[in-house]
């Protein structure tokens, strides 16, 4: 028995590929829309590394010398 025989006997499997494609496109479009319409959140996220650097530099512990 060849693989082509098994696949030709399995009818109706193309519907699963179409459903998977529709789900993928929905999630993809959802992510794209979230990126474009969440401007305020993105502006806050841009500043996070700078805030961390400012806090880290102001709270540094003094360096210890070698024993």
LUMFITOR-353431 format. One record per residue (C-alpha): residue number from 1; x, y, z. Coordinates in steps of 0.2 Angstrom, whole numbers. Layout:
REM LUMFITOR-353431
{rec NUM {X Y Z}}
...
END
This chain:
REM LUMFITOR-353431
{rec 1 {0 0 0}}
{rec 2 {7 17 -5}}
{rec 3 {5 33 4}}
{rec 4 {-4 40 -12}}
{rec 5 {-17 27 -10}}
{rec 6 {-20 31 8}}
{rec 7 {-21 50 5}}
{rec 8 {-33 47 -10}}
{rec 9 {-44 37 1}}
{rec 10 {-45 50 15}}
{rec 11 {-58 61 8}}
{rec 12 {-63 77 17}}
{rec 13 {-46 82 24}}
{rec 14 {-45 98 14}}
{rec 15 {-58 106 25}}
{rec 16 {-46 105 40}}
{rec 17 {-33 114 30}}
{rec 18 {-45 128 26}}
{rec 19 {-51 129 44}}
{rec 20 {-33 131 50}}
{rec 21 {-30 144 37}}
{rec 22 {-45 154 42}}
{rec 23 {-39 153 61}}
{rec 24 {-22 158 56}}
{rec 25 {-28 173 46}}
{rec 26 {-39 178 60}}
{rec 27 {-25 178 73}}
{rec 28 {-13 186 61}}
{rec 29 {-25 201 58}}
{rec 30 {-29 202 76}}
{rec 31 {-11 204 80}}
{rec 32 {-9 217 67}}
{rec 33 {-24 227 72}}
{rec 34 {-18 226 90}}
{rec 35 {-1 233 85}}
{rec 36 {-8 248 75}}
{rec 37 {-22 253 88}}
{rec 38 {-13 252 104}}
{rec 39 {-3 267 102}}
{rec 40 {-3 273 120}}
{rec 41 {2 257 127}}
{rec 42 {17 256 114}}
{rec 43 {23 273 119}}
{rec 44 {23 268 137}}
{rec 45 {33 252 133}}
{rec 46 {46 262 123}}
{rec 47 {51 270 139}}
{rec 48 {53 255 150}}
{rec 49 {71 252 146}}
{rec 50 {75 270 150}}
{rec 51 {66 269 166}}
{rec 52 {75 254 172}}
{rec 53 {92 261 167}}
{rec 54 {88 277 177}}
{rec 55 {83 267 192}}
{rec 56 {97 255 191}}
{rec 57 {110 269 191}}
{rec 58 {103 279 205}}
{rec 59 {102 263 217}}
{rec 60 {119 256 213}}
{rec 61 {128 248 227}}
{rec 62 {146 254 230}}
{rec 63 {159 242 223}}
{rec 64 {169 232 235}}
{rec 65 {188 231 234}}
{rec 66 {197 215 233}}
{rec 67 {200 206 249}}
END
